[in-house]
């Protein structure tokens, strides 16, 4: 049997650079898991492994991936044990390497097949990133970086510029406007808003962000078009018909951005609360952590602990009324959003959902209030406003907030201690 050419795309030492099984061996698994992991490690470190061995390795990878996927989905995500994320991640790494060795051993290939092979590797690496989070971030990002450095293939952008529609105009109640400040000092922000737990829209604190000058739908497609992300489908996450689906950013744009404006809420797609900047570090170079976080954080290692998430979608996407346990800066890059906020002291009047999962989310629709069903919410004071590009909204911890995009929108949130 003809031996394979080792790793023509990835081409680095498995033991030193990628696979460190000691990280997973400290956990308890059924015997068949360790037996199969050891088999994969042995055959993929053998330069003379033939196609039969590689095909068997792929078969074993699929068994372990299916098993770990099932264990990942038997509980609420935050309660899933770390070991199942690691097992999924390690097995995905083995599958990537096996596929690359198989590809090398099956003769010459057309440019189209090579491009497809690279896309498959990136998709698998993205799934590994999504399932393992920071546990294996370095390993999967290294793989993606190597593949992308080999080929900078341009995406099909349909040969036209994607226009951003004008935001919907909305009438605001002058008595309930969110306070607005133009680049307040750290001391003023601390004394007037942070200590008093008051929201504020801050202007002129993002003018140095490269994202404000460069980000567009085309730019996002160029940097992330082939990357796999989780998309929320439906009006809002509290609806019974709400779901999530994994798809490429390009497919998301084609299906949910490049469509007529009059689309039912049930067919809205939203890239929501996703750590896109860990997945695609190149985009992180276009944004900066607000300076107020550095001065007021309790965490000495803020940059490693802060939660930075992307919110990208068409007009009409909604985050229902809810609160978060940490303070947040919501920074607007593209488009506009309507925001409404309530003080936490009114929680009992905002009808939180029962149970542990959605207890931080209200049952009411603040823009279409059913007064007969939720009478206590009728005359509550609130703050409201429109967040525009280059502005950031400070949302205090546990402050209830509702957000609706008025146009195509891209926001970045920063949750910090």
N, C-alpha and C positions, 0 to 999 in steps of 0.2 A: 504494500500500500504506500502510495506516495505521501511523504511528509509535507506539512503545510509551511508556508512562509508565515512567520509570527507577526501578528498585529501590524498590518501595513498602515493602519490609520492611527491607532492609539500609541503603539510602539513605546511602552515604558515598562519598567520592571514591576511585575505584579506584587511581589512580596514587599518591596521597600516603598513603592509609591502608591499602592492602591489597597491591597487585601491584607488586613491585619486581623486575623481570626481571633486573636486574644480578646478583642473587644466583645465578641459574642459568646466565647466559650465560658465566660463567667456566669452566664445565665442558664437556667434549667429548661431543657427542651426534651421532647420524646427522643429516644435513641435514634430513630430513623433520620431525624434532622441532622444530628452531628455526623452520622454515617454518610449521608449524602453531601454535606458540606466538605467533609474530608475528601470524598471522591472528586468533587469539583476542584478543590485546591490542588490535588495531585495531578489530575489530567491536564489542567490548564497551565501548570508550571512545567509540564513536560514538552520540551520543544519538538519531540518526535510524535506528538499526538496526531493520529490520523483522523480522517473524516468520520469514521464509524464511532470513534471515541467522542469526538466533538458533537456529533448528533445525539449520542447518549447523554452528554452533558447538558445539551439544550432541553432534552426530555426531563432530566432531573430538575433543571432550573424551573421549568413550568410547573412541576409538581410542588416545589417549595414556594413558588410565588403564589400559586392558587391557595395553598395551605395558609400562608401568612396573611394573604388578603382576606381570607375568611375570618381569621382571628382578629384582624384589624377592624372588622365590621360587626363584631359581636357585642360591642359596647359603645357608649358615647365617646367621641374621639378623645376628650381630655382625660378619660379614665383608662384609655388603652395603655397596657404595659409597654415600656420602652423596648423590651426584648422583641416584640412583634414588629416594631418599626425597623429595628436593626436587622432582623431576619429578612424582611422584605428588601431592605436596601442592599445587603450583602448578596442576596440571590440575584437581584437585578444587576449588580456589578458583574457577577459571574456570567449572566446571560449576555450582557453587552460584549464581554470579552469573547465568549463562545461564538456569538454571531459574527464577530469580526474575524476570528480564526476560520470559521466556516466559509465566509465570503472570500478570504484569501486563498482557500484551497479548492475553489471551484472554477478555476481558469480565469481568462481575461473577461472584462466587463465593459459595457458601454458607459458613456458619461451619464446617461439617464439612470442606469442601474446603480452606479456609484453614488450619485446624488440621493437616490432613494434610500440606499444603505445608510448614508450619513444622517438623513432625516429620521430613520428608524432608531439609530443610536441616540440622537438628541431626544426623541420622544421617550425612550426608555429611561434616559437619565433624568428627564423632567418628572416622570412618574416616581422615580426614586427620591428625588428632591421633595416632591409633594408629600410622599408618605413618611419620609424620615425626618423632614424639617432640618434643624441645625445639626442633627447627629452625624449626617454624612454630606453636609453641604459642600465641604472642600473637595471631596472626591468626585462628586457628580459635576460640580462646576469646572473642575480640571478637565474632565472628559469633554464636556461641551466646548470649552475654550479650545482644546486641541482640534476638534472637528471643525469648528467655525474658523479657526486660523488657516486650515487647509483650503477651505473653499468659501469665498465670500459671494455666494450666488445671490443675485438680485431677485427679489420676489416680484411676481406679476401683480402690479398695482392697477391693472385694467387701463393703463395708458391715459389716466386722467387724474386731475387733482380732486381730492375728496373735500367738498365744501362743508363747512360747519354752519348749520342753520342758525338763524337769529333766535335768541332766547325768547321764550314766551314772556310777555309782560304780565306782571302780577301787582294787584293793588294791596298796599301794606297799610296797616292801622298805625297812624302816626303816634298814638298813645302807647304803643307797645314795641317800638323799634329797638333793636339791639344797639347798644352804644358803639360808636365808631371812633377809632383813634388812629392817628397817622404816626406810626413808628414811635410809640411811647417808650420812655426809658425803662430799663429793667426795674428801677425803684418804683416808678409810677405804676407799671403793670402789676408788680408785687402787691403794692399797698391798695390800689383801687379795684383790682379784679381777682388776683390770686387769693389773697387773704379773705376777701369778701365773697368769694365763690360766685363771681358775676361773669357772664359771658361778654365777649367784646370782639368786634371785627377790627382787625389790625391791618393797616395798609402800609406800603413802603418797607416791608420787612422781607420781601421775596425778590426785590429787583435785581439781586445778584445771582439768582438761580438761572443757569443755562437753559433749564426746561422751559422757562417763559418765552425764550427766543426760538428754541429749536423744536419743541414738541408739537406734533400734528399727528393725524391718523397715519399719514405716510411714514413719518419718522418712527412711530411705534411699530408699524409693519416691518420697516427696514431692520430694526433692532431686535424685534421679538416675534416676527410673523410666524415662524415655524415652531415656536415654543408652545408646549401644552400647559393649559391653565384650567382651573375649575370655574365654570360659568353658572351663575344662578339663573334659572328660567322661571318666570312668573312675575306677578305684580310685586309681591313682597314675601319675605320668608315666613310670615305667619299664615299665609293662605294654604288651604289643603292641597291645591294643585301645584304648589311650588316644588321645584326639583333642582338638582345640580347635574351638570354634565361636563366631562373632560373633553376639550377640543383645542385646536391650535388657535392662536390669536388671529391668524388670517381667516380661518373659518368663522370665528366669532364676528369679525368685522364684516365679512361677506353676508352673514346671516342676520345680524342684528343692528349693524351700523348703516350699511348701504341699502336701506329699505325706505319705503314711504313713511312719512311721519305718522299717519293715521293707522297705527298698529295697536291691536288690543293689548291691554295690560298683561294678559296671560301669556302673550308671546314675546314679552320683553326679555332681553338677555343682559346680564350685568356681571362684570368682573368685579366682585365686591370683597372687601376686607381680605385681600390676598397679598402675601409678602413677596410681591413681584421683584423687589429690588434685591432680595437675597438670591432669587432665582436668576436674575439678569443683572449682575453687578454694574454693567456698563451704564444702565439707566440710573443707578444710584449716584453716579458721578454728576448728574444733572440737577440734583437737589441737595439741600442742606438742612440739618437739624436746626429748628428755630433757636436763636441764642438764649431766649428766656428759659429753655429747658436746662441749659448748662448751669445757669446761675441758681435755679430753684430746685434742681433735682437732688434727691437724697442719695442717689446712686453714684459712687465714685467712678464707675465704668459705664457711663451713660450710653455710649455708642454701641456697646455690645448688648445692653439690656433693653433699649428702647424698641418698641414695636412699631415698625414702619410698614404701612399697607397702602395698596393701590385700589382706587375706585374708578372704574372706567366703563362707560355705557352710554346708551342713547338718551335722548330726552324722555322724561316720564318715569325713570327708575326711582324707586322709593325705598328709603330706610324707615320702617315704621317707628313710632314713638317708643324709645327705649333709653336706658342709661348704661354707662360703662363704669367699671370700678376705678379707672385711672383718668386723670386729666388728659385732654386731647387738644392738639392743634390740627384743625382740618384746613389744609392749604389747597387753594384752587389754582389749577394750571390752565385748563381748557374749559370754556363754557361757564354757565352760571347755575347756582342752586338756591332754591328757597329753603330756609331753615326756620324752625320754630322750637323754642326751648321753654321748659318749665322748671321751677325750683324743686329740689328733691323733697322739700317739706310737704309738697302736695301729692306725694306718692299714693296715699290712700284714696285720693279723689281721681286718680288716673287709671284705676282698675287694672293693676298688673295681672298677668296671666297666673293661674295657679300652677303649682308644681315647681320643681327646681330648674328645669331646662329653660323656660321662657319667663321666669319670674321678674327679669329685668325689662320685660317688654309689655307695653300697655295693650289692652284690647280695643282701645278707641281709635277711630280714624279722625285725626284732628281737623282735617279740612272738610269732612262730611260727618259731623258729630250727630249721633243718634241720641238726642236729649232724653227721650223716654227710657232708653236702656241704660244710659250713663249720665244721670242727672247731676251728680256731684261735679262733673267736669265742665258744666255749662258756662259758668262765669269766672273761671280761674284766670288770674293774670298770667301773662306769658311774655316772651320776647320773640320778635320775628325780624327777618331781614333777607337780603339777597346777597349771596357770596359771589364775587366776581373774580376774574383772573388776576393774580397778583395779590390777592387778599387771603388772610388766614383768620379762621374763627377759633377763639379759645372757648373750649367746652369744659367747665369744671367737672371733677369727678362726681358721679352719681347725679349729674344734671340731666333731666329728661330732654331728649331732642328728637326731632322729626325732620327728615331731609328729602326733598324731591328735586330732581334735576330738571331744569327749564330748557335744556338743550343738550346736545352731545357734550359730555363732561368727562374730565379727568381730574381727580382730586388725590391728594396724598395726606394720610393721617399719621400723627405721631402720638402714640400713647406712652406716657412716661410716669415715673414715680415722683 
